Amino acid sequence: MAAGIALFYGGSAFLLGILFASFTPRYSLFLGLIAILGIFIFARIRSWPIIQASCILSLVFVGIFYFHFYLNLRDVYEKIPLGAPSRFSGVISEEPRFTENSQRLVIEIAPPFRGNIALILGRFPEFKYGDTLYFQGSINERLSPRDLPTVIFPEILSREENSGFSLKRHLIDFKQSMIDGFRHIFPRDASALLGGILLGQKSDFSNEFKDAMRQSGTTHLVALSGYNIAILVFSVHEIAKRFLSRKKRFYLTSMVILLFVLMVGVEASIIRAAIMGLIVLLAEYVGRMHSFGHSALLAATLMALQDPLILRYDLGFQLSFVSLLGIFYLSPALSSLKKSTRFKQKEKKSFFEELVTTTLGAQLAVIPILLSTFGSISLVSIIPNILILWLIPGTMLLGSFMGAIHFLSPGLATIFSLPLHALLYYETGIIRFFGNTNLSLHSMIHPLIFGIIYYMILFAFIMHQKKSINDQ
């Protein structure tokens, strides 16, 4: 068995073990035994040497062990008193998240305590990243393994400003300046959509527009989960492919990713998605696009080693990882239905066909995740996504440009905003129109069972189409 194949299946087995442990901690060993039995049968069919197969099988248990080891190590490190009211102090270590009536702060508490906790406060007064807070309250335990211990409406005793990492504080201030500029120039929903697509801002949406996005299946556009980066990378790369050499488009697309990450404030979920995007670009640059699966698996394994909880609890990781898999594996299989594929470049696809198959691949790949997270998905979501997604890179580019100009000259930004007005008017109109369709699909079985069955069907379809192409 080749080393690359061994690493691929070994990494998959490790991630499978983590996934089993995160979904069913009590029964993870039992599920691990079932998985090992399945992999062992598969290994015998493929005639793998018994030693190599055994090493791969053992990585399922390594993944299970690592998940529990990570949680135990975190519990040992943290020193957070739960339940009893007490006084605390700490620095706001992440950008606050605002809703219409509240704000959520992540606090790195000061000695004699240790660890991060969340504060839920009223909407005003607003606090900022880097503020040091002195407060009093009771810390509640985690609601899930990835949630933070939380203090609900603590009493704020005092506040000191301008602590924390200076560069990050300035980036967040710049981001807030851009959002303020959007609010000043565009109508509410158009401003909220631009802020969501570009910066992940979710606090400005009206309830009516939120419902329209949910009904039309376009909520993911503002999740800033990495799905945006997946579409951005693919769109910039495909456009650059028509004009630039492989080397130049690698540098151009990499620069676009890095600028985007800096602009949105260097959030952890975006950094993970950017790493994955850069790995994919690097694989293409060195002429190894056929090993995309190895590149994606490497990125996922590194991320899971840093935090194994992301496989189940991080929506951003899930969407960015699975949508990329859908774009690079499912989209070509869909294209092959018309005998025009990525596996064999016999015909040059039109831009519209590329757009449709790419959007379909990404959308179909994330259906179980969206269904599990939001409870339902729109049956017509593919249509508004096709109509909108091809404009997202341009919207992001013009929004970045206008936001930077507004930082220097608000009056000049108003003049340069005219193309964005047209784009946002079109995009919000599409969302509202399809938001009134109310054709939704609800899962009738457990999301985990549905996801397993669904992805088995997709995998079988991809393998069947690939075999059909190879037989031609």
Residue pairs with C-beta under 8 A, 6 or more apart in sequence:
1 46
1 48
1 49
1 52
4 291
4 294
6 52
6 55
6 56
7 294
8 293
8 294
8 297
9 39
9 56
10 55
10 56
10 59
11 59
11 297
11 298
11 300
11 301
12 297
13 35
13 39
13 56
13 57
13 59
13 60
13 63
14 59
14 60
14 62
14 63
14 66
14 301
14 304
15 63
15 297
15 300
15 301
15 304
15 311
16 35
16 60
16 63
17 28
17 32
17 35
17 59
17 60
17 61
17 62
17 63
17 64
17 65
17 66
17 67
18 63
18 64
18 66
18 67
18 304
18 308
18 311
19 63
19 311
19 312
20 28
20 31
20 32
20 35
20 60
20 63
20 64
21 28
21 63
21 64
21 67
21 68
21 308
22 67
22 145
22 308
22 309
22 311
22 312
22 313
23 312
23 448
24 31
25 68
28 64
28 67
29 61
29 64
32 60
32 61
32 64
35 60
36 57
36 60
36 61
39 53
39 56
39 57
39 60
40 53
40 57
43 53
43 56
43 57
44 53
63 308
66 305
66 308
67 308
70 307
70 308
70 309
71 145
77 114
77 115
78 114
78 115
79 112
79 113
79 114
79 115
80 109
80 113
80 114
80 115
80 117
80 139
80 149
81 113
81 139
82 139
82 140
82 141
82 149
83 138
83 139
83 140
84 138
85 136
85 137
85 138
86 136
86 137
86 138
86 139
87 134
87 135
87 136
87 157
88 107
88 109
88 110
88 113
88 117
88 134
88 135
88 136
88 137
89 109
89 110
89 132
89 133
89 134
89 135
90 107
90 108
90 109
90 110
90 117
90 132
90 133
91 107
91 108
91 110
91 130
91 131
91 132
91 133
91 163
91 164
92 105
92 106
92 107
92 127
92 128
92 129
92 130
92 131
92 132
92 133
92 164
93 106
93 107
93 108
93 116
93 129
93 164
94 105
94 106
94 129
95 129
95 172
95 175
95 265
95 267
96 103
96 104
96 105
96 126
96 127
96 128
96 129
97 103
97 104
97 203
98 104
98 123
98 126
98 203
99 123
99 202
99 203
100 123
100 203
101 122
101 123
102 120
102 121
102 122
102 123
103 120
103 121
103 122
103 123
103 126
103 127
104 118
104 119
104 120
104 121
105 118
105 119
105 121
105 127
105 133
106 116
106 117
106 118
106 148
107 116
107 117
107 118
107 119
107 133
108 115
108 116
109 115
109 116
109 117
115 149
116 148
117 139
117 148
117 149
117 150
117 151
118 147
118 148
118 149
118 150
118 151
119 133
119 135
119 137
119 150
119 151
119 154
120 150
120 151
120 152
120 153
121 127
121 153
121 154
121 156
122 153
127 133
127 159
128 161
128 169
128 172
129 164
129 168
129 169
129 172
130 161
130 162
130 163
130 164
130 165
130 168
130 169
131 159
131 160
131 161
131 162
131 163
131 164
132 159
132 160
132 161
132 163
133 156
133 158
133 159
134 156
134 157
134 158
134 159
135 151
135 154
135 155
135 156
135 157
136 154
136 155
136 157
137 151
137 152
137 153
137 154
137 155
138 151
139 149
139 150
139 151
140 149
140 150
140 151
140 152
141 149
142 148
142 149
142 150
143 150
144 313
145 309
145 313
146 309
146 312
146 313
146 314
162 169
168 265
168 266
171 262
171 265
171 266
172 265
174 263
174 407
175 199
175 263
175 264
175 265
177 403
177 406
177 407
178 195
178 198
178 199
178 263
178 399
178 403
178 404
178 406
178 407
179 195
179 199
179 201
179 204
181 402
181 403
181 406
181 407
181 410
181 413
182 191
182 194
182 195
182 399
182 403
183 191
183 204
184 406
184 410
185 191
185 402
185 406
185 413
185 414
185 417
186 194
186 417
186 420
186 421
186 424
188 204
188 206
189 205
189 206
189 209
189 428
190 421
190 424
190 425
190 428
191 204
192 201
192 202
192 204
192 205
192 206
192 209
193 209
193 221
193 222
193 424
193 427
193 428
193 431
194 395
194 399
194 420
194 424
195 201
195 204
196 202
196 205
196 221
196 222
196 224
197 221
197 222
197 228
197 392
197 395
197 396
197 399
198 263
198 264
198 395
198 396
198 399
198 400
198 403
199 224
199 263
199 264
199 265
200 222
200 223
200 224
200 264
200 267
200 270
201 222
202 222
205 213
205 222
209 428
209 431
209 432
210 219
211 435
212 431
212 432
212 434
212 435
212 436
213 219
213 221
213 222
213 431
213 435
214 374
214 378
214 435
215 378
215 434
215 435
215 436
215 437
215 438
215 440
216 378
216 380
216 381
216 384
216 430
216 431
216 434
216 435
216 437
217 363
217 370
217 377
217 378
217 380
217 381
217 382
217 384
217 385
217 434
218 381
218 384
218 385
218 388
218 431
218 434
219 374
220 227
220 319
220 366
220 370
221 227
221 228
221 388
221 392
223 315
223 316
223 319
224 264
224 267
224 269
224 270
224 316
225 269
225 273
225 315
225 316
225 317
225 318
225 319
225 320
226 269
226 270
226 272
226 273
226 276
226 316
226 317
226 319
226 320
226 321
226 323
227 319
227 320
227 323
227 362
227 366
228 273
228 392
228 396
229 257
229 260
229 270
229 273
229 274
229 276
229 277
229 320
230 273
230 277
230 320
230 323
230 324
230 327
230 362
231 362
231 389
231 392
231 393
232 256
232 257
232 260
232 392
232 393
232 396
233 253
233 256
233 257
233 277
233 280
233 281
234 327
234 358
235 390
235 392
235 393
236 252
236 253
236 256
236 393
237 249
237 253
237 281
237 284
238 354
239 393
240 248
240 249
240 252
240 253
241 249
244 252
246 284
246 285
246 287
247 285
250 281
250 282
250 284
250 285
253 281
254 278
254 281
257 274
257 277
257 278
257 281
258 274
259 400
260 270
260 274
260 396
260 400
261 270
261 271
261 274
263 400
263 403
264 270
269 314
269 316
269 317
269 320
270 316
272 299
272 303
272 310
272 316
272 317
272 320
273 316
273 317
273 320
275 299
275 302
275 303
276 296
276 299
276 300
276 320
276 321
276 324
277 324
279 295
279 296
279 298
279 299
280 292
280 295
280 296
280 324
280 328
282 295
283 289
283 291
283 292
283 294
283 295
288 295
292 328
292 329
293 329
296 321
296 324
296 325
296 328
299 321
300 321
303 310
303 317
304 310
304 311
307 314
310 317
310 318
311 317
311 318
315 369
315 373
318 366
318 369
319 366
319 369
322 365
322 366
322 369
323 362
323 365
323 366
325 365
326 361
326 362
326 363
326 364
326 365
326 366
327 358
327 361
327 362
327 365
328 342
328 361
329 361
329 462
330 360
330 361
330 364
330 365
330 458
330 461
330 462
331 342
331 357
331 358
331 360
331 361
331 362
332 341
332 342
332 343
332 357
332 361
332 465
333 341
333 361
333 461
333 462
333 465
333 466
334 357
334 360
334 361
335 341
335 342
335 349
335 353
335 357
336 343
336 465
336 466
336 468
336 469
337 465
338 353
339 346
339 347
339 472
340 346
340 347
340 349
340 353
341 465
341 469
343 466
343 469
343 470
344 469
344 472
349 357
355 386
355 389
355 390
356 386
359 382
359 385
359 386
359 389
360 382
363 381
363 382
363 385
364 458
365 458
367 377
367 454
368 447
368 450
368 451
368 454
368 455
369 451
370 377
371 377
371 441
371 442
371 443
371 447
371 450
372 443
372 447
372 448
372 451
375 442
375 443
376 440
376 441
376 442
376 443
377 440
377 441
378 434
378 437
378 439
378 440
378 441
379 439
379 440
379 441
380 434
380 437
380 439
381 434
383 434
384 430
384 431
384 433
384 434
387 430
388 427
388 430
388 431
391 423
391 426
391 427
394 423
395 420
395 423
395 424
395 427
398 419
398 420
398 423
399 420
401 416
402 413
402 416
402 417
402 420
403 413
405 412
405 413
405 416
406 413
443 450
